[in-house]
């Protein structure tokens, strides 16, 4: 890779910074998410990382429109998951 290209790429994130980012993005598996949430309550430096990522990423939410699901969405999901048994003639 040329020096010009490598200057444009962000450096690798330290593990705690990456964990905080993934936590804020909501991409962690449940167990890891719960552990990160518990850690943020007792570990001030980690909580600061979480807050920093939240501040960086929150503006992205403002750029997306909130869409309400169609009123029949739940019924359609249930119909696909639990189809009615065929009736006997």
PDB file of N, CA, C and O in Angstrom:
ATOM      1  N   UNK A   1       0.846  -1.167   0.000  1.00  0.00           N
ATOM      2  CA  UNK A   1       0.000   0.000   0.000  1.00  0.00           C
ATOM      3  C   UNK A   1       0.897   1.237   0.000  1.00  0.00           C
ATOM      4  O   UNK A   1       1.912   1.282   0.696  1.00  0.00           O
ATOM      5  N   UNK A   2       0.516   2.220  -0.775  1.00  0.00           N
ATOM      6  CA  UNK A   2       1.332   3.416  -0.857  1.00  0.00           C
ATOM      7  C   UNK A   2       1.101   4.285   0.369  1.00  0.00           C
ATOM      8  O   UNK A   2       0.033   4.213   0.977  1.00  0.00           O
ATOM      9  N   UNK A   3       2.084   5.112   0.750  1.00  0.00           N
ATOM     10  CA  UNK A   3       1.919   5.982   1.923  1.00  0.00           C
ATOM     11  C   UNK A   3       0.722   6.922   1.786  1.00  0.00           C
ATOM     12  O   UNK A   3       0.086   7.254   2.787  1.00  0.00           O
ATOM     13  N   UNK A   4       0.402   7.358   0.558  1.00  0.00           N
ATOM     14  CA  UNK A   4      -0.730   8.258   0.371  1.00  0.00           C
ATOM     15  C   UNK A   4      -2.047   7.570   0.744  1.00  0.00           C
ATOM     16  O   UNK A   4      -2.914   8.178   1.371  1.00  0.00           O
ATOM     17  N   UNK A   5      -2.187   6.313   0.358  1.00  0.00           N
ATOM     18  CA  UNK A   5      -3.407   5.577   0.662  1.00  0.00           C
ATOM     19  C   UNK A   5      -3.505   5.240   2.138  1.00  0.00           C
ATOM     20  O   UNK A   5      -4.585   5.343   2.720  1.00  0.00           O
ATOM     21  N   UNK A   6      -2.413   4.843   2.751  1.00  0.00           N
ATOM     22  CA  UNK A   6      -2.470   4.450   4.154  1.00  0.00           C
ATOM     23  C   UNK A   6      -2.781   5.634   5.048  1.00  0.00           C
ATOM     24  O   UNK A   6      -3.315   5.443   6.140  1.00  0.00           O
ATOM     25  N   UNK A   7      -2.466   6.858   4.624  1.00  0.00           N
ATOM     26  CA  UNK A   7      -2.771   8.040   5.431  1.00  0.00           C
ATOM     27  C   UNK A   7      -4.274   8.296   5.492  1.00  0.00           C
ATOM     28  O   UNK A   7      -4.753   8.933   6.431  1.00  0.00           O
ATOM     29  N   UNK A   8      -5.029   7.805   4.496  1.00  0.00           N
ATOM     30  CA  UNK A   8      -6.472   8.015   4.464  1.00  0.00           C
ATOM     31  C   UNK A   8      -7.236   7.021   5.322  1.00  0.00           C
ATOM     32  O   UNK A   8      -8.396   7.256   5.660  1.00  0.00           O
ATOM     33  N   UNK A   9      -6.605   5.927   5.675  1.00  0.00           N
ATOM     34  CA  UNK A   9      -7.276   4.895   6.444  1.00  0.00           C
ATOM     35  C   UNK A   9      -7.134   5.160   7.932  1.00  0.00           C
ATOM     36  O   UNK A   9      -6.066   5.569   8.389  1.00  0.00           O
ATOM     37  N   UNK A  10      -8.219   4.928   8.709  1.00  0.00           N
ATOM     38  CA  UNK A  10      -8.097   5.121  10.159  1.00  0.00           C
ATOM     39  C   UNK A  10      -7.214   4.043  10.767  1.00  0.00           C
ATOM     40  O   UNK A  10      -7.186   2.917  10.271  1.00  0.00           O
ATOM     41  N   UNK A  11      -6.497   4.368  11.829  1.00  0.00           N
ATOM     42  CA  UNK A  11      -5.706   3.322  12.496  1.00  0.00           C
ATOM     43  C   UNK A  11      -6.650   2.305  13.131  1.00  0.00           C
ATOM     44  O   UNK A  11      -7.817   2.601  13.387  1.00  0.00           O
ATOM     45  N   UNK A  12      -6.137   1.118  13.379  1.00  0.00           N
ATOM     46  CA  UNK A  12      -6.977   0.108  14.023  1.00  0.00           C
ATOM     47  C   UNK A  12      -7.406   0.600  15.394  1.00  0.00           C
ATOM     48  O   UNK A  12      -6.640   1.252  16.104  1.00  0.00           O
ATOM     49  N   UNK A  13      -8.627   0.282  15.752  1.00  0.00           N
ATOM     50  CA  UNK A  13      -9.150   0.691  17.046  1.00  0.00           C
ATOM     51  C   UNK A  13      -8.643  -0.241  18.134  1.00  0.00           C
ATOM     52  O   UNK A  13      -8.565  -1.451  17.917  1.00  0.00           O
ATOM     53  N   UNK A  14      -8.295   0.295  19.299  1.00  0.00           N
ATOM     54  CA  UNK A  14      -7.975  -0.591  20.426  1.00  0.00           C
ATOM     55  C   UNK A  14      -9.209  -1.415  20.784  1.00  0.00           C
ATOM     56  O   UNK A  14     -10.336  -1.024  20.478  1.00  0.00           O
ATOM     57  N   UNK A  15      -8.993  -2.533  21.419  1.00  0.00           N
ATOM     58  CA  UNK A  15     -10.099  -3.449  21.722  1.00  0.00           C
ATOM     59  C   UNK A  15     -11.258  -2.773  22.455  1.00  0.00           C
ATOM     60  O   UNK A  15     -12.415  -2.979  22.090  1.00  0.00           O
ATOM     61  N   UNK A  16     -10.970  -1.974  23.474  1.00  0.00           N
ATOM     62  CA  UNK A  16     -12.046  -1.326  24.229  1.00  0.00           C
ATOM     63  C   UNK A  16     -12.802  -0.328  23.367  1.00  0.00           C
ATOM     64  O   UNK A  16     -14.021  -0.208  23.479  1.00  0.00           O
ATOM     65  N   UNK A  17     -12.089   0.388  22.508  1.00  0.00           N
ATOM     66  CA  UNK A  17     -12.743   1.356  21.635  1.00  0.00           C
ATOM     67  C   UNK A  17     -13.645   0.636  20.637  1.00  0.00           C
ATOM     68  O   UNK A  17     -14.759   1.087  20.370  1.00  0.00           O
ATOM     69  N   UNK A  18     -13.176  -0.463  20.094  1.00  0.00           N
ATOM     70  CA  UNK A  18     -13.968  -1.255  19.170  1.00  0.00           C
ATOM     71  C   UNK A  18     -15.197  -1.825  19.872  1.00  0.00           C
ATOM     72  O   UNK A  18     -16.298  -1.792  19.323  1.00  0.00           O
ATOM     73  N   UNK A  19     -15.011  -2.345  21.075  1.00  0.00           N
ATOM     74  CA  UNK A  19     -16.135  -2.879  21.836  1.00  0.00           C
ATOM     75  C   UNK A  19     -17.175  -1.799  22.102  1.00  0.00           C
ATOM     76  O   UNK A  19     -18.373  -2.049  21.971  1.00  0.00           O
ATOM     77  N   UNK A  20     -16.732  -0.606  22.473  1.00  0.00           N
ATOM     78  CA  UNK A  20     -17.658   0.503  22.724  1.00  0.00           C
ATOM     79  C   UNK A  20     -18.414   0.865  21.451  1.00  0.00           C
ATOM     80  O   UNK A  20     -19.621   1.101  21.494  1.00  0.00           O
ATOM     81  N   UNK A  21     -17.721   0.909  20.328  1.00  0.00           N
ATOM     82  CA  UNK A  21     -18.368   1.224  19.055  1.00  0.00           C
ATOM     83  C   UNK A  21     -19.407   0.169  18.695  1.00  0.00           C
ATOM     84  O   UNK A  21     -20.523   0.502  18.297  1.00  0.00           O
ATOM     85  N   UNK A  22     -19.043  -1.085  18.833  1.00  0.00           N
ATOM     86  CA  UNK A  22     -19.983  -2.172  18.517  1.00  0.00           C
ATOM     87  C   UNK A  22     -21.181  -2.153  19.460  1.00  0.00           C
ATOM     88  O   UNK A  22     -22.303  -2.459  19.055  1.00  0.00           O
ATOM     89  N   UNK A  23     -20.943  -1.797  20.707  1.00  0.00           N
ATOM     90  CA  UNK A  23     -22.036  -1.698  21.669  1.00  0.00           C
ATOM     91  C   UNK A  23     -23.013  -0.606  21.235  1.00  0.00           C
ATOM     92  O   UNK A  23     -24.225  -0.823  21.210  1.00  0.00           O
ATOM     93  N   UNK A  24     -22.483   0.556  20.897  1.00  0.00           N
ATOM     94  CA  UNK A  24     -23.345   1.672  20.492  1.00  0.00           C
ATOM     95  C   UNK A  24     -24.086   1.351  19.200  1.00  0.00           C
ATOM     96  O   UNK A  24     -25.249   1.720  19.042  1.00  0.00           O
ATOM     97  N   UNK A  25     -23.424   0.672  18.283  1.00  0.00           N
ATOM     98  CA  UNK A  25     -24.071   0.296  17.027  1.00  0.00           C
ATOM     99  C   UNK A  25     -25.126  -0.785  17.215  1.00  0.00           C
ATOM    100  O   UNK A  25     -26.001  -0.951  16.365  1.00  0.00           O
ATOM    101  N   UNK A  26     -25.051  -1.525  18.325  1.00  0.00           N
ATOM    102  CA  UNK A  26     -26.024  -2.584  18.588  1.00  0.00           C
ATOM    103  C   UNK A  26     -25.750  -3.851  17.813  1.00  0.00           C
ATOM    104  O   UNK A  26     -26.682  -4.583  17.480  1.00  0.00           O
ATOM    105  N   UNK A  27     -24.489  -4.126  17.519  1.00  0.00           N
ATOM    106  CA  UNK A  27     -24.158  -5.308  16.720  1.00  0.00           C
ATOM    107  C   UNK A  27     -23.575  -6.453  17.548  1.00  0.00           C
ATOM    108  O   UNK A  27     -23.204  -7.489  16.997  1.00  0.00           O
ATOM    109  N   UNK A  28     -23.493  -6.275  18.849  1.00  0.00           N
ATOM    110  CA  UNK A  28     -22.946  -7.336  19.699  1.00  0.00           C
ATOM    111  C   UNK A  28     -24.000  -8.407  19.968  1.00  0.00           C
ATOM    112  O   UNK A  28     -25.188  -8.100  20.064  1.00  0.00           O
ATOM    113  N   UNK A  29     -23.569  -9.660  20.090  1.00  0.00           N
ATOM    114  CA  UNK A  29     -24.490 -10.696  20.550  1.00  0.00           C
ATOM    115  C   UNK A  29     -24.996 -10.338  21.954  1.00  0.00           C
ATOM    116  O   UNK A  29     -24.340  -9.585  22.675  1.00  0.00           O
ATOM    117  N   UNK A  30     -26.133 -10.863  22.332  1.00  0.00           N
ATOM    118  CA  UNK A  30     -26.786 -10.492  23.586  1.00  0.00           C
ATOM    119  C   UNK A  30     -25.864 -10.593  24.795  1.00  0.00           C
ATOM    120  O   UNK A  30     -25.801  -9.661  25.596  1.00  0.00           O
ATOM    121  N   UNK A  31     -25.154 -11.696  24.940  1.00  0.00           N
ATOM    122  CA  UNK A  31     -24.291 -11.879  26.112  1.00  0.00           C
ATOM    123  C   UNK A  31     -23.205 -10.812  26.166  1.00  0.00           C
ATOM    124  O   UNK A  31     -22.922 -10.264  27.231  1.00  0.00           O
ATOM    125  N   UNK A  32     -22.595 -10.516  25.019  1.00  0.00           N
ATOM    126  CA  UNK A  32     -21.548  -9.498  24.986  1.00  0.00           C
ATOM    127  C   UNK A  32     -22.135  -8.105  25.219  1.00  0.00           C
ATOM    128  O   UNK A  32     -21.507  -7.260  25.857  1.00  0.00           O
ATOM    129  N   UNK A  33     -23.327  -7.875  24.706  1.00  0.00           N
ATOM    130  CA  UNK A  33     -23.991  -6.585  24.912  1.00  0.00           C
ATOM    131  C   UNK A  33     -24.283  -6.370  26.391  1.00  0.00           C
ATOM    132  O   UNK A  33     -24.052  -5.284  26.925  1.00  0.00           O
ATOM    133  N   UNK A  34     -24.783  -7.390  27.040  1.00  0.00           N
ATOM    134  CA  UNK A  34     -25.087  -7.275  28.467  1.00  0.00           C
ATOM    135  C   UNK A  34     -23.803  -7.054  29.274  1.00  0.00           C
ATOM    136  O   UNK A  34     -23.791  -6.274  30.227  1.00  0.00           O
ATOM    137  N   UNK A  35     -22.731  -7.738  28.892  1.00  0.00           N
ATOM    138  CA  UNK A  35     -21.457  -7.572  29.596  1.00  0.00           C
ATOM    139  C   UNK A  35     -20.913  -6.157  29.392  1.00  0.00           C
ATOM    140  O   UNK A  35     -20.406  -5.548  30.333  1.00  0.00           O
ATOM    141  N   UNK A  36     -21.016  -5.634  28.175  1.00  0.00           N
ATOM    142  CA  UNK A  36     -20.544  -4.273  27.904  1.00  0.00           C
ATOM    143  C   UNK A  36     -21.377  -3.253  28.671  1.00  0.00           C
ATOM    144  O   UNK A  36     -20.839  -2.279  29.197  1.00  0.00           O
ATOM    145  N   UNK A  37     -22.672  -3.472  28.733  1.00  0.00           N
ATOM    146  CA  UNK A  37     -23.554  -2.560  29.476  1.00  0.00           C
ATOM    147  C   UNK A  37     -23.212  -2.568  30.963  1.00  0.00           C
ATOM    148  O   UNK A  37     -23.154  -1.514  31.597  1.00  0.00           O
ATOM    149  N   UNK A  38     -22.991  -3.743  31.509  1.00  0.00           N
ATOM    150  CA  UNK A  38     -22.616  -3.846  32.923  1.00  0.00           C
ATOM    151  C   UNK A  38     -21.253  -3.199  33.163  1.00  0.00           C
ATOM    152  O   UNK A  38     -21.049  -2.526  34.173  1.00  0.00           O
ATOM    153  N   UNK A  39     -20.341  -3.404  32.248  1.00  0.00           N
ATOM    154  CA  UNK A  39     -19.010  -2.816  32.398  1.00  0.00           C
ATOM    155  C   UNK A  39     -19.075  -1.293  32.359  1.00  0.00           C
ATOM    156  O   UNK A  39     -18.378  -0.624  33.121  1.00  0.00           O
ATOM    157  N   UNK A  40     -19.898  -0.747  31.485  1.00  0.00           N
ATOM    158  CA  UNK A  40     -20.016   0.712  31.364  1.00  0.00           C
ATOM    159  C   UNK A  40     -20.525   1.338  32.662  1.00  0.00           C
ATOM    160  O   UNK A  40     -20.255   2.506  32.940  1.00  0.00           O
ATOM    161  N   UNK A  41     -21.257   0.562  33.450  1.00  0.00           N
ATOM    162  CA  UNK A  41     -21.784   1.074  34.724  1.00  0.00           C
ATOM    163  C   UNK A  41     -20.707   1.176  35.801  1.00  0.00           C
ATOM    164  O   UNK A  41     -20.829   1.975  36.729  1.00  0.00           O
ATOM    165  N   UNK A  42     -19.649   0.365  35.680  1.00  0.00           N
ATOM    166  CA  UNK A  42     -18.634   0.343  36.746  1.00  0.00           C
ATOM    167  C   UNK A  42     -17.251   0.797  36.297  1.00  0.00           C
ATOM    168  O   UNK A  42     -16.372   1.022  37.129  1.00  0.00           O
ATOM    169  N   UNK A  43     -17.053   0.932  34.991  1.00  0.00           N
ATOM    170  CA  UNK A  43     -15.739   1.271  34.432  1.00  0.00           C
ATOM    171  C   UNK A  43     -15.843   2.638  33.744  1.00  0.00           C
ATOM    172  O   UNK A  43     -16.289   2.728  32.600  1.00  0.00           O
ATOM    173  N   UNK A  44     -15.435   3.687  34.440  1.00  0.00           N
ATOM    174  CA  UNK A  44     -15.586   5.054  33.926  1.00  0.00           C
ATOM    175  C   UNK A  44     -14.872   5.280  32.591  1.00  0.00           C
ATOM    176  O   UNK A  44     -15.454   5.902  31.702  1.00  0.00           O
ATOM    177  N   UNK A  45     -13.640   4.803  32.412  1.00  0.00           N
ATOM    178  CA  UNK A  45     -13.002   5.007  31.100  1.00  0.00           C
ATOM    179  C   UNK A  45     -13.773   4.332  29.958  1.00  0.00           C
ATOM    180  O   UNK A  45     -13.894   4.898  28.872  1.00  0.00           O
ATOM    181  N   UNK A  46     -14.290   3.134  30.202  1.00  0.00           N
ATOM    182  CA  UNK A  46     -15.070   2.452  29.170  1.00  0.00           C
ATOM    183  C   UNK A  46     -16.377   3.203  28.929  1.00  0.00           C
ATOM    184  O   UNK A  46     -16.800   3.345  27.781  1.00  0.00           O
ATOM    185  N   UNK A  47     -17.020   3.685  29.987  1.00  0.00           N
ATOM    186  CA  UNK A  47     -18.249   4.469  29.843  1.00  0.00           C
ATOM    187  C   UNK A  47     -17.990   5.725  29.020  1.00  0.00           C
ATOM    188  O   UNK A  47     -18.858   6.153  28.259  1.00  0.00           O
ATOM    189  N   UNK A  48     -16.809   6.320  29.164  1.00  0.00           N
ATOM    190  CA  UNK A  48     -16.453   7.498  28.367  1.00  0.00           C
ATOM    191  C   UNK A  48     -16.325   7.144  26.890  1.00  0.00           C
ATOM    192  O   UNK A  48     -16.735   7.916  26.023  1.00  0.00           O
ATOM    193  N   UNK A  49     -15.756   5.977  26.606  1.00  0.00           N
ATOM    194  CA  UNK A  49     -15.664   5.532  25.219  1.00  0.00           C
ATOM    195  C   UNK A  49     -17.053   5.324  24.622  1.00  0.00           C
ATOM    196  O   UNK A  49     -17.315   5.710  23.483  1.00  0.00           O
ATOM    197  N   UNK A  50     -17.938   4.711  25.402  1.00  0.00           N
ATOM    198  CA  UNK A  50     -19.314   4.488  24.943  1.00  0.00           C
ATOM    199  C   UNK A  50     -19.992   5.828  24.667  1.00  0.00           C
ATOM    200  O   UNK A  50     -20.649   5.993  23.639  1.00  0.00           O
ATOM    201  N   UNK A  51     -19.836   6.775  25.575  1.00  0.00           N
ATOM    202  CA  UNK A  51     -20.450   8.089  25.394  1.00  0.00           C
ATOM    203  C   UNK A  51     -19.883   8.801  24.163  1.00  0.00           C
ATOM    204  O   UNK A  51     -20.622   9.464  23.435  1.00  0.00           O
ATOM    205  N   UNK A  52     -18.583   8.665  23.932  1.00  0.00           N
ATOM    206  CA  UNK A  52     -17.964   9.302  22.765  1.00  0.00           C
ATOM    207  C   UNK A  52     -18.506   8.701  21.468  1.00  0.00           C
ATOM    208  O   UNK A  52     -18.805   9.429  20.521  1.00  0.00           O
ATOM    209  N   UNK A  53     -18.633   7.375  21.427  1.00  0.00           N
ATOM    210  CA  UNK A  53     -19.185   6.742  20.226  1.00  0.00           C
ATOM    211  C   UNK A  53     -20.645   7.114  20.042  1.00  0.00           C
ATOM    212  O   UNK A  53     -21.095   7.331  18.917  1.00  0.00           O
ATOM    213  N   UNK A  54     -21.380   7.188  21.128  1.00  0.00           N
ATOM    214  CA  UNK A  54     -22.785   7.582  21.039  1.00  0.00           C
ATOM    215  C   UNK A  54     -22.899   8.996  20.466  1.00  0.00           C
ATOM    216  O   UNK A  54     -23.754   9.257  19.620  1.00  0.00           O
ATOM    217  N   UNK A  55     -22.046   9.898  20.921  1.00  0.00           N
ATOM    218  CA  UNK A  55     -22.061  11.280  20.423  1.00  0.00           C
ATOM    219  C   UNK A  55     -21.689  11.327  18.936  1.00  0.00           C
ATOM    220  O   UNK A  55     -22.240  12.131  18.184  1.00  0.00           O
ATOM    221  N   UNK A  56     -20.758  10.467  18.515  1.00  0.00           N
ATOM    222  CA  UNK A  56     -20.355  10.440  17.098  1.00  0.00           C
ATOM    223  C   UNK A  56     -21.435   9.882  16.193  1.00  0.00           C
ATOM    224  O   UNK A  56     -21.634  10.360  15.077  1.00  0.00           O
ATOM    225  N   UNK A  57     -22.133   8.865  16.683  1.00  0.00           N
ATOM    226  CA  UNK A  57     -23.066   8.143  15.819  1.00  0.00           C
ATOM    227  C   UNK A  57     -24.510   8.642  15.892  1.00  0.00           C
ATOM    228  O   UNK A  57     -25.278   8.422  14.956  1.00  0.00           O
ATOM    229  N   UNK A  58     -24.890   9.300  16.969  1.00  0.00           N
ATOM    230  CA  UNK A  58     -26.260   9.769  17.114  1.00  0.00           C
ATOM    231  C   UNK A  58     -26.704  10.669  15.966  1.00  0.00           C
ATOM    232  O   UNK A  58     -27.845  10.542  15.522  1.00  0.00           O
ATOM    233  N   UNK A  59     -25.863  11.572  15.462  1.00  0.00           N
ATOM    234  CA  UNK A  59     -26.317  12.407  14.337  1.00  0.00           C
ATOM    235  C   UNK A  59     -26.751  11.602  13.112  1.00  0.00           C
ATOM    236  O   UNK A  59     -27.563  12.075  12.318  1.00  0.00           O
ATOM    237  N   UNK A  60     -26.219  10.397  12.955  1.00  0.00           N
ATOM    238  CA  UNK A  60     -26.645   9.578  11.824  1.00  0.00           C
ATOM    239  C   UNK A  60     -28.111   9.202  11.932  1.00  0.00           C
ATOM    240  O   UNK A  60     -28.784   9.055  10.912  1.00  0.00           O
ATOM    241  N   UNK A  61     -28.619   9.041  13.147  1.00  0.00           N
ATOM    242  CA  UNK A  61     -30.035   8.726  13.337  1.00  0.00           C
ATOM    243  C   UNK A  61     -30.921   9.868  12.861  1.00  0.00           C
ATOM    244  O   UNK A  61     -32.021   9.638  12.359  1.00  0.00           O
ATOM    245  N   UNK A  62     -30.441  11.099  13.019  1.00  0.00           N
ATOM    246  CA  UNK A  62     -31.228  12.259  12.609  1.00  0.00           C
ATOM    247  C   UNK A  62     -31.376  12.336  11.098  1.00  0.00           C
ATOM    248  O   UNK A  62     -32.289  12.991  10.597  1.00  0.00           O
ATOM    249  N   UNK A  63     -30.488  11.676  10.371  1.00  0.00           N
ATOM    250  CA  UNK A  63     -30.519  11.723   8.924  1.00  0.00           C
ATOM    251  C   UNK A  63     -31.424  10.661   8.309  1.00  0.00           C
ATOM    252  O   UNK A  63     -31.656  10.671   7.100  1.00  0.00           O
ATOM    253  N   UNK A  64     -31.930   9.761   9.114  1.00  0.00           N
ATOM    254  CA  UNK A  64     -32.788   8.708   8.586  1.00  0.00           C
ATOM    255  C   UNK A  64     -34.221   8.962   9.009  1.00  0.00           C
ATOM    256  O   UNK A  64     -34.488   9.420  10.121  1.00  0.00           O
ATOM    257  N   UNK A  65     -35.128   8.661   8.112  1.00  0.00           N
ATOM    258  CA  UNK A  65     -36.542   8.863   8.395  1.00  0.00           C
ATOM    259  C   UNK A  65     -37.080   7.699   9.226  1.00  0.00           C
ATOM    260  O   UNK A  65     -36.664   6.552   9.061  1.00  0.00           O
ATOM    261  N   UNK A  66     -37.987   8.012  10.099  1.00  0.00           N
ATOM    262  CA  UNK A  66     -38.659   6.978  10.880  1.00  0.00           C
ATOM    263  C   UNK A  66     -39.890   6.533  10.106  1.00  0.00           C
ATOM    264  O   UNK A  66     -40.738   7.351   9.750  1.00  0.00           O
ATOM    265  N   UNK A  67     -39.984   5.259   9.852  1.00  0.00           N
ATOM    266  CA  UNK A  67     -41.112   4.717   9.117  1.00  0.00           C
ATOM    267  C   UNK A  67     -41.939   3.833  10.036  1.00  0.00           C
ATOM    268  O   UNK A  67     -41.407   2.983  10.751  1.00  0.00           O
ATOM    269  N   UNK A  68     -43.221   4.044  10.006  1.00  0.00           N
ATOM    270  CA  UNK A  68     -44.117   3.199  10.789  1.00  0.00           C
ATOM    271  C   UNK A  68     -44.414   1.930   9.984  1.00  0.00           C
ATOM    272  O   UNK A  68     -44.614   2.001   8.772  1.00  0.00           O
ATOM    273  N   UNK A  69     -44.445   0.777  10.647  1.00  0.00           N
ATOM    274  CA  UNK A  69     -44.791  -0.451   9.923  1.00  0.00           C
ATOM    275  C   UNK A  69     -46.263  -0.434   9.523  1.00  0.00           C
ATOM    276  O   UNK A  69     -47.085   0.233  10.152  1.00  0.00           O
ATOM    277  N   UNK A  70     -46.578  -1.175   8.471  1.00  0.00           N
ATOM    278  CA  UNK A  70     -47.976  -1.230   8.047  1.00  0.00           C
ATOM    279  C   UNK A  70     -48.798  -1.907   9.139  1.00  0.00           C
ATOM    280  O   UNK A  70     -48.288  -2.773   9.850  1.00  0.00           O
ATOM    281  N   UNK A  71     -50.054  -1.523   9.278  1.00  0.00           N
ATOM    282  CA  UNK A  71     -50.890  -2.055  10.368  1.00  0.00           C
ATOM    283  C   UNK A  71     -51.055  -3.579  10.341  1.00  0.00           C
ATOM    284  O   UNK A  71     -51.288  -4.198  11.379  1.00  0.00           O
ATOM    285  N   UNK A  72     -50.934  -4.177   9.157  1.00  0.00           N
ATOM    286  CA  UNK A  72     -51.150  -5.628   9.068  1.00  0.00           C
ATOM    287  C   UNK A  72     -49.851  -6.426   9.123  1.00  0.00           C
ATOM    288  O   UNK A  72     -49.858  -7.628   8.856  1.00  0.00           O
ATOM    289  N   UNK A  73     -48.740  -5.782   9.464  1.00  0.00           N
ATOM    290  CA  UNK A  73     -47.448  -6.463   9.455  1.00  0.00           C
ATOM    291  C   UNK A  73     -47.416  -7.663  10.398  1.00  0.00           C
ATOM    292  O   UNK A  73     -46.976  -8.743  10.002  1.00  0.00           O
ATOM    293  N   UNK A  74     -47.868  -7.496  11.626  1.00  0.00           N
ATOM    294  CA  UNK A  74     -47.836  -8.604  12.583  1.00  0.00           C
ATOM    295  C   UNK A  74     -48.669  -9.772  12.082  1.00  0.00           C
ATOM    296  O   UNK A  74     -48.245 -10.922  12.199  1.00  0.00           O
ATOM    297  N   UNK A  75     -49.827  -9.509  11.535  1.00  0.00           N
ATOM    298  CA  UNK A  75     -50.680 -10.583  11.021  1.00  0.00           C
ATOM    299  C   UNK A  75     -49.993 -11.326   9.870  1.00  0.00           C
ATOM    300  O   UNK A  75     -50.091 -12.550   9.777  1.00  0.00           O
ATOM    301  N   UNK A  76     -49.308 -10.599   9.004  1.00  0.00           N
ATOM    302  CA  UNK A  76     -48.601 -11.245   7.890  1.00  0.00           C
ATOM    303  C   UNK A  76     -47.440 -12.091   8.388  1.00  0.00           C
ATOM    304  O   UNK A  76     -47.204 -13.186   7.879  1.00  0.00           O
ATOM    305  N   UNK A  77     -46.712 -11.587   9.382  1.00  0.00           N
ATOM    306  CA  UNK A  77     -45.604 -12.369   9.949  1.00  0.00           C
ATOM    307  C   UNK A  77     -46.133 -13.646  10.585  1.00  0.00           C
ATOM    308  O   UNK A  77     -45.601 -14.732  10.357  1.00  0.00           O
ATOM    309  N   UNK A  78     -47.181 -13.505  11.381  1.00  0.00           N
ATOM    310  CA  UNK A  78     -47.756 -14.683  12.031  1.00  0.00           C
ATOM    311  C   UNK A  78     -48.285 -15.680  11.013  1.00  0.00           C
ATOM    312  O   UNK A  78     -48.153 -16.888  11.210  1.00  0.00           O
ATOM    313  N   UNK A  79     -48.882 -15.200   9.928  1.00  0.00           N
ATOM    314  CA  UNK A  79     -49.405 -16.100   8.894  1.00  0.00           C
ATOM    315  C   UNK A  79     -48.267 -16.871   8.221  1.00  0.00           C
ATOM    316  O   UNK A  79     -48.435 -18.038   7.867  1.00  0.00           O
ATOM    317  N   UNK A  80     -47.116 -16.228   8.044  1.00  0.00           N
ATOM    318  CA  UNK A  80     -45.978 -16.921   7.434  1.00  0.00           C
ATOM    319  C   UNK A  80     -45.342 -17.905   8.407  1.00  0.00           C
ATOM    320  O   UNK A  80     -44.913 -18.989   8.010  1.00  0.00           O
ATOM    321  N   UNK A  81     -45.281 -17.525   9.692  1.00  0.00           N
ATOM    322  CA  UNK A  81     -44.656 -18.403  10.676  1.00  0.00           C
ATOM    323  C   UNK A  81     -45.560 -19.559  11.083  1.00  0.00           C
ATOM    324  O   UNK A  81     -45.094 -20.675  11.316  1.00  0.00           O
ATOM    325  N   UNK A  82     -46.837 -19.284  11.163  1.00  0.00           N
ATOM    326  CA  UNK A  82     -47.796 -20.282  11.653  1.00  0.00           C
ATOM    327  C   UNK A  82     -48.956 -20.401  10.668  1.00  0.00           C
ATOM    328  O   UNK A  82     -50.063 -19.944  10.953  1.00  0.00           O
ATOM    329  N   UNK A  83     -48.708 -21.011   9.514  1.00  0.00           N
ATOM    330  CA  UNK A  83     -49.789 -21.111   8.525  1.00  0.00           C
ATOM    331  C   UNK A  83     -50.936 -21.962   9.060  1.00  0.00           C
ATOM    332  O   UNK A  83     -50.741 -22.901   9.832  1.00  0.00           O
ATOM    333  N   UNK A  84     -52.115 -21.604   8.628  1.00  0.00           N
ATOM    334  CA  UNK A  84     -53.316 -22.354   9.053  1.00  0.00           C
ATOM    335  C   UNK A  84     -53.256 -23.751   8.445  1.00  0.00           C
ATOM    336  O   UNK A  84     -52.817 -23.935   7.310  1.00  0.00           O
ATOM    337  N   UNK A  85     -53.700 -24.712   9.213  1.00  0.00           N
ATOM    338  CA  UNK A  85     -53.729 -26.084   8.727  1.00  0.00           C
ATOM    339  C   UNK A  85     -54.770 -26.164   7.596  1.00  0.00           C
ATOM    340  O   UNK A  85     -55.832 -25.547   7.679  1.00  0.00           O
ATOM    341  N   UNK A  86     -54.453 -26.932   6.538  1.00  0.00           N
ATOM    342  CA  UNK A  86     -55.449 -27.056   5.450  1.00  0.00           C
ATOM    343  C   UNK A  86     -56.724 -27.722   5.972  1.00  0.00           C
ATOM    344  O   UNK A  86     -56.688 -28.641   6.789  1.00  0.00           O
ATOM    345  N   UNK A  87     -57.839 -27.223   5.468  1.00  0.00           N
ATOM    346  CA  UNK A  87     -59.132 -27.780   5.895  1.00  0.00           C
ATOM    347  C   UNK A  87     -59.445 -29.037   5.097  1.00  0.00           C
ATOM    348  O   UNK A  87     -59.157 -29.138   3.905  1.00  0.00           O
ATOM    349  N   UNK A  88     -60.031 -29.967   5.784  1.00  0.00           N
ATOM    350  CA  UNK A  88     -60.420 -31.215   5.104  1.00  0.00           C
ATOM    351  C   UNK A  88     -61.785 -31.019   4.454  1.00  0.00           C
ATOM    352  O   UNK A  88     -62.670 -30.385   5.027  1.00  0.00           O
ATOM    353  N   UNK A  89     -61.943 -31.562   3.270  1.00  0.00           N
ATOM    354  CA  UNK A  89     -63.250 -31.409   2.578  1.00  0.00           C
ATOM    355  C   UNK A  89     -64.344 -32.210   3.237  1.00  0.00           C
ATOM    356  O   UNK A  89     -65.486 -32.187   2.780  1.00  0.00           O
TER     357      UNK A  89
END
